[in-house]
């Protein structure tokens, strides 16, 4: 009789412990997700600043100059948008990164945060180059870099003024 009671108590205490851990986890997980997204968005801002710095250097140093930036994406995607002559970053986030539905400038980065659902946001960061002709691998085609555990190497080359007055900046990612 005593052995059965010990097993019942053990199972009961284990279930109570698991229930308490589940409640604590359900309370803490949203906060952890929000902080993780905040950290990622701050890192992407630094990455885009580094890209901007290298592009400025490539333009300043003249035709034929090349610079490389190493990029690790833990979440979201970077799009080399040749149609709009921009470099865009998109991510779904639990963190409200900037004012809702309003473009905000962080240096040369334009940030737009929109609400998708309650406490879920879509964040779009953009480096815009209206005075340059942005291409990917010598062509006007879009390139998307998805999240990856291995870093991308993005090379930017000043191709000079070709077929107009705008300087051509060519990107290659590997």
Biotite code that builds the C-alpha atoms (Angstrom):
import biotite.structure as struc

atoms = struc.array([
    struc.Atom([0.000, 0.000, 0.000], chain_id="A", res_id=1, res_name="UNK", atom_name="CA", element="C"),
    struc.Atom([2.822, 2.418, 0.869], chain_id="A", res_id=2, res_name="UNK", atom_name="CA", element="C"),
    struc.Atom([4.666, 1.811, -2.444], chain_id="A", res_id=3, res_name="UNK", atom_name="CA", element="C"),
    struc.Atom([1.601, 2.877, -4.458], chain_id="A", res_id=4, res_name="UNK", atom_name="CA", element="C"),
    struc.Atom([1.231, 6.043, -2.413], chain_id="A", res_id=5, res_name="UNK", atom_name="CA", element="C"),
    struc.Atom([4.905, 6.984, -2.988], chain_id="A", res_id=6, res_name="UNK", atom_name="CA", element="C"),
    struc.Atom([4.499, 6.572, -6.769], chain_id="A", res_id=7, res_name="UNK", atom_name="CA", element="C"),
    struc.Atom([1.304, 8.615, -6.837], chain_id="A", res_id=8, res_name="UNK", atom_name="CA", element="C"),
    struc.Atom([2.976, 11.395, -4.824], chain_id="A", res_id=9, res_name="UNK", atom_name="CA", element="C"),
    struc.Atom([6.017, 11.347, -7.117], chain_id="A", res_id=10, res_name="UNK", atom_name="CA", element="C"),
    struc.Atom([3.881, 11.629, -10.255], chain_id="A", res_id=11, res_name="UNK", atom_name="CA", element="C"),
    struc.Atom([1.726, 14.340, -8.644], chain_id="A", res_id=12, res_name="UNK", atom_name="CA", element="C"),
    struc.Atom([4.752, 16.426, -7.582], chain_id="A", res_id=13, res_name="UNK", atom_name="CA", element="C"),
    struc.Atom([6.306, 16.033, -11.031], chain_id="A", res_id=14, res_name="UNK", atom_name="CA", element="C"),
    struc.Atom([3.099, 17.243, -12.713], chain_id="A", res_id=15, res_name="UNK", atom_name="CA", element="C"),
    struc.Atom([2.854, 20.205, -10.351], chain_id="A", res_id=16, res_name="UNK", atom_name="CA", element="C"),
    struc.Atom([6.497, 21.103, -11.073], chain_id="A", res_id=17, res_name="UNK", atom_name="CA", element="C"),
    struc.Atom([5.940, 20.873, -14.834], chain_id="A", res_id=18, res_name="UNK", atom_name="CA", element="C"),
    struc.Atom([2.799, 23.027, -14.577], chain_id="A", res_id=19, res_name="UNK", atom_name="CA", element="C"),
    struc.Atom([4.690, 25.710, -12.645], chain_id="A", res_id=20, res_name="UNK", atom_name="CA", element="C"),
    struc.Atom([7.530, 25.678, -15.189], chain_id="A", res_id=21, res_name="UNK", atom_name="CA", element="C"),
    struc.Atom([4.985, 25.968, -18.019], chain_id="A", res_id=22, res_name="UNK", atom_name="CA", element="C"),
    struc.Atom([3.329, 28.994, -16.419], chain_id="A", res_id=23, res_name="UNK", atom_name="CA", element="C"),
    struc.Atom([6.682, 30.705, -15.826], chain_id="A", res_id=24, res_name="UNK", atom_name="CA", element="C"),
    struc.Atom([7.776, 29.984, -19.400], chain_id="A", res_id=25, res_name="UNK", atom_name="CA", element="C"),
    struc.Atom([4.516, 31.349, -20.855], chain_id="A", res_id=26, res_name="UNK", atom_name="CA", element="C"),
    struc.Atom([5.074, 34.596, -18.934], chain_id="A", res_id=27, res_name="UNK", atom_name="CA", element="C"),
    struc.Atom([8.794, 35.004, -19.716], chain_id="A", res_id=28, res_name="UNK", atom_name="CA", element="C"),
    struc.Atom([8.921, 33.828, -23.379], chain_id="A", res_id=29, res_name="UNK", atom_name="CA", element="C"),
    struc.Atom([7.208, 36.903, -24.950], chain_id="A", res_id=30, res_name="UNK", atom_name="CA", element="C"),
    struc.Atom([9.648, 39.209, -23.169], chain_id="A", res_id=31, res_name="UNK", atom_name="CA", element="C"),
    struc.Atom([12.607, 37.106, -24.307], chain_id="A", res_id=32, res_name="UNK", atom_name="CA", element="C"),
    struc.Atom([11.316, 37.128, -27.914], chain_id="A", res_id=33, res_name="UNK", atom_name="CA", element="C"),
    struc.Atom([10.899, 40.902, -27.813], chain_id="A", res_id=34, res_name="UNK", atom_name="CA", element="C"),
    struc.Atom([14.427, 41.460, -26.437], chain_id="A", res_id=35, res_name="UNK", atom_name="CA", element="C"),
    struc.Atom([15.923, 39.048, -29.008], chain_id="A", res_id=36, res_name="UNK", atom_name="CA", element="C"),
    struc.Atom([14.208, 40.925, -31.864], chain_id="A", res_id=37, res_name="UNK", atom_name="CA", element="C"),
    struc.Atom([15.378, 44.266, -30.443], chain_id="A", res_id=38, res_name="UNK", atom_name="CA", element="C"),
    struc.Atom([18.958, 43.003, -30.376], chain_id="A", res_id=39, res_name="UNK", atom_name="CA", element="C"),
    struc.Atom([18.723, 41.685, -33.958], chain_id="A", res_id=40, res_name="UNK", atom_name="CA", element="C"),
    struc.Atom([17.268, 44.975, -35.237], chain_id="A", res_id=41, res_name="UNK", atom_name="CA", element="C"),
    struc.Atom([20.043, 46.952, -33.544], chain_id="A", res_id=42, res_name="UNK", atom_name="CA", element="C"),
    struc.Atom([22.640, 44.632, -35.121], chain_id="A", res_id=43, res_name="UNK", atom_name="CA", element="C"),
    struc.Atom([21.048, 45.072, -38.563], chain_id="A", res_id=44, res_name="UNK", atom_name="CA", element="C"),
    struc.Atom([21.211, 48.854, -38.102], chain_id="A", res_id=45, res_name="UNK", atom_name="CA", element="C"),
    struc.Atom([24.952, 48.476, -37.492], chain_id="A", res_id=46, res_name="UNK", atom_name="CA", element="C"),
    struc.Atom([25.276, 46.206, -40.552], chain_id="A", res_id=47, res_name="UNK", atom_name="CA", element="C"),
    struc.Atom([23.462, 48.713, -42.777], chain_id="A", res_id=48, res_name="UNK", atom_name="CA", element="C"),
    struc.Atom([25.652, 51.515, -41.372], chain_id="A", res_id=49, res_name="UNK", atom_name="CA", element="C"),
    struc.Atom([28.725, 49.447, -42.299], chain_id="A", res_id=50, res_name="UNK", atom_name="CA", element="C"),
    struc.Atom([27.371, 48.891, -45.818], chain_id="A", res_id=51, res_name="UNK", atom_name="CA", element="C"),
    struc.Atom([26.657, 52.621, -46.146], chain_id="A", res_id=52, res_name="UNK", atom_name="CA", element="C"),
    struc.Atom([30.181, 53.450, -44.980], chain_id="A", res_id=53, res_name="UNK", atom_name="CA", element="C"),
    struc.Atom([31.709, 51.089, -47.533], chain_id="A", res_id=54, res_name="UNK", atom_name="CA", element="C"),
    struc.Atom([29.523, 52.461, -50.341], chain_id="A", res_id=55, res_name="UNK", atom_name="CA", element="C"),
    struc.Atom([30.587, 56.021, -49.451], chain_id="A", res_id=56, res_name="UNK", atom_name="CA", element="C"),
    struc.Atom([34.214, 54.883, -49.482], chain_id="A", res_id=57, res_name="UNK", atom_name="CA", element="C"),
    struc.Atom([33.791, 53.130, -52.856], chain_id="A", res_id=58, res_name="UNK", atom_name="CA", element="C"),
    struc.Atom([32.256, 56.275, -54.363], chain_id="A", res_id=59, res_name="UNK", atom_name="CA", element="C"),
    struc.Atom([34.907, 58.565, -52.838], chain_id="A", res_id=60, res_name="UNK", atom_name="CA", element="C"),
    struc.Atom([37.851, 56.394, -53.944], chain_id="A", res_id=61, res_name="UNK", atom_name="CA", element="C"),
    struc.Atom([36.700, 56.358, -57.573], chain_id="A", res_id=62, res_name="UNK", atom_name="CA", element="C"),
    struc.Atom([36.022, 54.005, -60.428], chain_id="A", res_id=63, res_name="UNK", atom_name="CA", element="C"),
    struc.Atom([37.192, 50.401, -60.032], chain_id="A", res_id=64, res_name="UNK", atom_name="CA", element="C"),
    struc.Atom([37.327, 50.573, -56.245], chain_id="A", res_id=65, res_name="UNK", atom_name="CA", element="C"),
    struc.Atom([35.868, 47.568, -54.373], chain_id="A", res_id=66, res_name="UNK", atom_name="CA", element="C"),
    struc.Atom([34.955, 47.063, -50.715], chain_id="A", res_id=67, res_name="UNK", atom_name="CA", element="C"),
    struc.Atom([33.590, 44.007, -48.891], chain_id="A", res_id=68, res_name="UNK", atom_name="CA", element="C"),
    struc.Atom([31.293, 43.683, -45.872], chain_id="A", res_id=69, res_name="UNK", atom_name="CA", element="C"),
    struc.Atom([30.615, 40.459, -43.989], chain_id="A", res_id=70, res_name="UNK", atom_name="CA", element="C"),
    struc.Atom([26.963, 40.048, -42.979], chain_id="A", res_id=71, res_name="UNK", atom_name="CA", element="C"),
    struc.Atom([25.327, 37.435, -40.751], chain_id="A", res_id=72, res_name="UNK", atom_name="CA", element="C"),
    struc.Atom([21.521, 37.392, -40.796], chain_id="A", res_id=73, res_name="UNK", atom_name="CA", element="C"),
    struc.Atom([19.914, 35.683, -37.814], chain_id="A", res_id=74, res_name="UNK", atom_name="CA", element="C"),
    struc.Atom([16.403, 36.707, -38.829], chain_id="A", res_id=75, res_name="UNK", atom_name="CA", element="C"),
    struc.Atom([14.829, 38.581, -41.726], chain_id="A", res_id=76, res_name="UNK", atom_name="CA", element="C"),
    struc.Atom([16.192, 39.180, -45.212], chain_id="A", res_id=77, res_name="UNK", atom_name="CA", element="C"),
    struc.Atom([18.255, 41.742, -47.107], chain_id="A", res_id=78, res_name="UNK", atom_name="CA", element="C"),
    struc.Atom([17.190, 42.616, -50.647], chain_id="A", res_id=79, res_name="UNK", atom_name="CA", element="C"),
    struc.Atom([19.525, 44.319, -53.104], chain_id="A", res_id=80, res_name="UNK", atom_name="CA", element="C"),
    struc.Atom([16.752, 46.136, -54.944], chain_id="A", res_id=81, res_name="UNK", atom_name="CA", element="C"),
    struc.Atom([18.020, 47.236, -58.348], chain_id="A", res_id=82, res_name="UNK", atom_name="CA", element="C"),
    struc.Atom([14.609, 48.532, -59.470], chain_id="A", res_id=83, res_name="UNK", atom_name="CA", element="C"),
    struc.Atom([14.525, 51.130, -56.682], chain_id="A", res_id=84, res_name="UNK", atom_name="CA", element="C"),
    struc.Atom([18.314, 51.573, -56.334], chain_id="A", res_id=85, res_name="UNK", atom_name="CA", element="C"),
    struc.Atom([18.203, 50.590, -52.674], chain_id="A", res_id=86, res_name="UNK", atom_name="CA", element="C"),
    struc.Atom([19.260, 48.015, -50.134], chain_id="A", res_id=87, res_name="UNK", atom_name="CA", element="C"),
    struc.Atom([16.290, 46.875, -48.065], chain_id="A", res_id=88, res_name="UNK", atom_name="CA", element="C"),
    struc.Atom([15.935, 44.795, -44.923], chain_id="A", res_id=89, res_name="UNK", atom_name="CA", element="C"),
    struc.Atom([12.638, 43.140, -43.928], chain_id="A", res_id=90, res_name="UNK", atom_name="CA", element="C"),
    struc.Atom([11.807, 41.382, -40.664], chain_id="A", res_id=91, res_name="UNK", atom_name="CA", element="C"),
    struc.Atom([8.759, 40.364, -38.666], chain_id="A", res_id=92, res_name="UNK", atom_name="CA", element="C"),
    struc.Atom([9.317, 41.411, -35.071], chain_id="A", res_id=93, res_name="UNK", atom_name="CA", element="C"),
    struc.Atom([7.773, 41.292, -31.625], chain_id="A", res_id=94, res_name="UNK", atom_name="CA", element="C"),
    struc.Atom([9.612, 44.552, -30.831], chain_id="A", res_id=95, res_name="UNK", atom_name="CA", element="C"),
    struc.Atom([8.211, 47.962, -31.770], chain_id="A", res_id=96, res_name="UNK", atom_name="CA", element="C"),
    struc.Atom([11.394, 49.361, -33.337], chain_id="A", res_id=97, res_name="UNK", atom_name="CA", element="C"),
    struc.Atom([10.204, 52.811, -34.409], chain_id="A", res_id=98, res_name="UNK", atom_name="CA", element="C"),
    struc.Atom([7.081, 54.934, -34.535], chain_id="A", res_id=99, res_name="UNK", atom_name="CA", element="C"),
    struc.Atom([4.227, 53.078, -36.241], chain_id="A", res_id=100, res_name="UNK", atom_name="CA", element="C"),
    struc.Atom([3.346, 53.841, -39.865], chain_id="A", res_id=101, res_name="UNK", atom_name="CA", element="C"),
    struc.Atom([5.845, 56.685, -40.142], chain_id="A", res_id=102, res_name="UNK", atom_name="CA", element="C"),
    struc.Atom([9.229, 56.725, -41.869], chain_id="A", res_id=103, res_name="UNK", atom_name="CA", element="C"),
    struc.Atom([11.991, 57.518, -39.398], chain_id="A", res_id=104, res_name="UNK", atom_name="CA", element="C"),
    struc.Atom([15.606, 58.266, -40.313], chain_id="A", res_id=105, res_name="UNK", atom_name="CA", element="C"),
    struc.Atom([18.415, 56.649, -38.353], chain_id="A", res_id=106, res_name="UNK", atom_name="CA", element="C"),
    struc.Atom([21.393, 58.254, -40.046], chain_id="A", res_id=107, res_name="UNK", atom_name="CA", element="C"),
    struc.Atom([20.960, 57.375, -43.728], chain_id="A", res_id=108, res_name="UNK", atom_name="CA", element="C"),
    struc.Atom([18.732, 54.385, -42.920], chain_id="A", res_id=109, res_name="UNK", atom_name="CA", element="C"),
    struc.Atom([15.007, 54.920, -43.443], chain_id="A", res_id=110, res_name="UNK", atom_name="CA", element="C"),
    struc.Atom([12.925, 52.768, -41.046], chain_id="A", res_id=111, res_name="UNK", atom_name="CA", element="C"),
    struc.Atom([9.222, 51.980, -41.364], chain_id="A", res_id=112, res_name="UNK", atom_name="CA", element="C"),
    struc.Atom([7.454, 49.875, -38.737], chain_id="A", res_id=113, res_name="UNK", atom_name="CA", element="C"),
    struc.Atom([3.892, 48.682, -39.373], chain_id="A", res_id=114, res_name="UNK", atom_name="CA", element="C"),
    struc.Atom([1.623, 46.631, -37.145], chain_id="A", res_id=115, res_name="UNK", atom_name="CA", element="C"),
    struc.Atom([0.679, 43.203, -38.492], chain_id="A", res_id=116, res_name="UNK", atom_name="CA", element="C"),
    struc.Atom([-1.275, 41.962, -35.469], chain_id="A", res_id=117, res_name="UNK", atom_name="CA", element="C"),
    struc.Atom([-1.399, 42.807, -31.802], chain_id="A", res_id=118, res_name="UNK", atom_name="CA", element="C"),
    struc.Atom([2.244, 43.100, -30.646], chain_id="A", res_id=119, res_name="UNK", atom_name="CA", element="C"),
    struc.Atom([3.546, 41.776, -33.992], chain_id="A", res_id=120, res_name="UNK", atom_name="CA", element="C"),
    struc.Atom([5.259, 44.220, -36.314], chain_id="A", res_id=121, res_name="UNK", atom_name="CA", element="C"),
    struc.Atom([6.780, 44.332, -39.785], chain_id="A", res_id=122, res_name="UNK", atom_name="CA", element="C"),
    struc.Atom([10.031, 46.308, -39.844], chain_id="A", res_id=123, res_name="UNK", atom_name="CA", element="C"),
    struc.Atom([11.452, 47.633, -43.122], chain_id="A", res_id=124, res_name="UNK", atom_name="CA", element="C"),
    struc.Atom([14.854, 49.364, -43.185], chain_id="A", res_id=125, res_name="UNK", atom_name="CA", element="C"),
    struc.Atom([16.164, 50.914, -46.365], chain_id="A", res_id=126, res_name="UNK", atom_name="CA", element="C"),
    struc.Atom([19.325, 52.527, -47.711], chain_id="A", res_id=127, res_name="UNK", atom_name="CA", element="C"),
    struc.Atom([18.242, 54.526, -50.752], chain_id="A", res_id=128, res_name="UNK", atom_name="CA", element="C"),
    struc.Atom([20.570, 55.578, -53.562], chain_id="A", res_id=129, res_name="UNK", atom_name="CA", element="C"),
    struc.Atom([18.586, 57.696, -56.045], chain_id="A", res_id=130, res_name="UNK", atom_name="CA", element="C"),
    struc.Atom([21.788, 59.280, -57.419], chain_id="A", res_id=131, res_name="UNK", atom_name="CA", element="C"),
    struc.Atom([23.464, 55.941, -58.189], chain_id="A", res_id=132, res_name="UNK", atom_name="CA", element="C"),
    struc.Atom([22.629, 53.010, -60.436], chain_id="A", res_id=133, res_name="UNK", atom_name="CA", element="C"),
    struc.Atom([22.538, 49.899, -58.196], chain_id="A", res_id=134, res_name="UNK", atom_name="CA", element="C"),
    struc.Atom([23.098, 46.572, -59.972], chain_id="A", res_id=135, res_name="UNK", atom_name="CA", element="C"),
    struc.Atom([23.687, 43.003, -58.903], chain_id="A", res_id=136, res_name="UNK", atom_name="CA", element="C"),
    struc.Atom([26.432, 41.038, -60.672], chain_id="A", res_id=137, res_name="UNK", atom_name="CA", element="C"),
    struc.Atom([26.402, 43.552, -63.528], chain_id="A", res_id=138, res_name="UNK", atom_name="CA", element="C"),
    struc.Atom([22.668, 43.233, -64.184], chain_id="A", res_id=139, res_name="UNK", atom_name="CA", element="C"),
    struc.Atom([19.471, 44.959, -63.120], chain_id="A", res_id=140, res_name="UNK", atom_name="CA", element="C"),
    struc.Atom([18.175, 42.000, -61.127], chain_id="A", res_id=141, res_name="UNK", atom_name="CA", element="C"),
    struc.Atom([17.117, 41.735, -57.541], chain_id="A", res_id=142, res_name="UNK", atom_name="CA", element="C"),
    struc.Atom([19.075, 39.611, -55.078], chain_id="A", res_id=143, res_name="UNK", atom_name="CA", element="C"),
    struc.Atom([17.647, 38.374, -51.750], chain_id="A", res_id=144, res_name="UNK", atom_name="CA", element="C"),
    struc.Atom([19.863, 37.257, -48.874], chain_id="A", res_id=145, res_name="UNK", atom_name="CA", element="C"),
    struc.Atom([17.925, 35.064, -46.426], chain_id="A", res_id=146, res_name="UNK", atom_name="CA", element="C"),
    struc.Atom([18.784, 34.342, -42.805], chain_id="A", res_id=147, res_name="UNK", atom_name="CA", element="C"),
    struc.Atom([21.752, 32.022, -42.517], chain_id="A", res_id=148, res_name="UNK", atom_name="CA", element="C"),
    struc.Atom([24.161, 30.782, -39.873], chain_id="A", res_id=149, res_name="UNK", atom_name="CA", element="C"),
    struc.Atom([27.103, 31.354, -42.219], chain_id="A", res_id=150, res_name="UNK", atom_name="CA", element="C"),
    struc.Atom([28.024, 34.945, -43.054], chain_id="A", res_id=151, res_name="UNK", atom_name="CA", element="C"),
    struc.Atom([27.519, 36.472, -46.488], chain_id="A", res_id=152, res_name="UNK", atom_name="CA", element="C"),
    struc.Atom([30.285, 38.487, -48.075], chain_id="A", res_id=153, res_name="UNK", atom_name="CA", element="C"),
    struc.Atom([28.855, 41.457, -49.947], chain_id="A", res_id=154, res_name="UNK", atom_name="CA", element="C"),
    struc.Atom([31.253, 43.146, -52.365], chain_id="A", res_id=155, res_name="UNK", atom_name="CA", element="C"),
    struc.Atom([30.538, 46.622, -53.735], chain_id="A", res_id=156, res_name="UNK", atom_name="CA", element="C"),
    struc.Atom([32.350, 47.977, -56.791], chain_id="A", res_id=157, res_name="UNK", atom_name="CA", element="C"),
    struc.Atom([32.313, 51.473, -58.275], chain_id="A", res_id=158, res_name="UNK", atom_name="CA", element="C"),
    struc.Atom([31.777, 50.859, -62.004], chain_id="A", res_id=159, res_name="UNK", atom_name="CA", element="C"),
    struc.Atom([31.999, 54.566, -62.865], chain_id="A", res_id=160, res_name="UNK", atom_name="CA", element="C"),
    struc.Atom([29.514, 56.562, -64.896], chain_id="A", res_id=161, res_name="UNK", atom_name="CA", element="C"),
    struc.Atom([28.012, 54.346, -67.565], chain_id="A", res_id=162, res_name="UNK", atom_name="CA", element="C"),
    struc.Atom([25.352, 55.413, -70.019], chain_id="A", res_id=163, res_name="UNK", atom_name="CA", element="C"),
    struc.Atom([24.360, 58.502, -68.087], chain_id="A", res_id=164, res_name="UNK", atom_name="CA", element="C"),
    struc.Atom([25.336, 60.761, -65.291], chain_id="A", res_id=165, res_name="UNK", atom_name="CA", element="C"),
    struc.Atom([24.748, 58.316, -62.428], chain_id="A", res_id=166, res_name="UNK", atom_name="CA", element="C"),
    struc.Atom([27.597, 56.244, -61.023], chain_id="A", res_id=167, res_name="UNK", atom_name="CA", element="C"),
    struc.Atom([26.994, 52.512, -61.209], chain_id="A", res_id=168, res_name="UNK", atom_name="CA", element="C"),
    struc.Atom([27.509, 50.524, -57.980], chain_id="A", res_id=169, res_name="UNK", atom_name="CA", element="C"),
    struc.Atom([27.647, 46.782, -58.571], chain_id="A", res_id=170, res_name="UNK", atom_name="CA", element="C"),
    struc.Atom([27.005, 44.286, -55.746], chain_id="A", res_id=171, res_name="UNK", atom_name="CA", element="C"),
    struc.Atom([27.997, 40.629, -55.511], chain_id="A", res_id=172, res_name="UNK", atom_name="CA", element="C"),
    struc.Atom([27.143, 38.390, -52.542], chain_id="A", res_id=173, res_name="UNK", atom_name="CA", element="C"),
    struc.Atom([28.638, 35.034, -51.721], chain_id="A", res_id=174, res_name="UNK", atom_name="CA", element="C"),
])
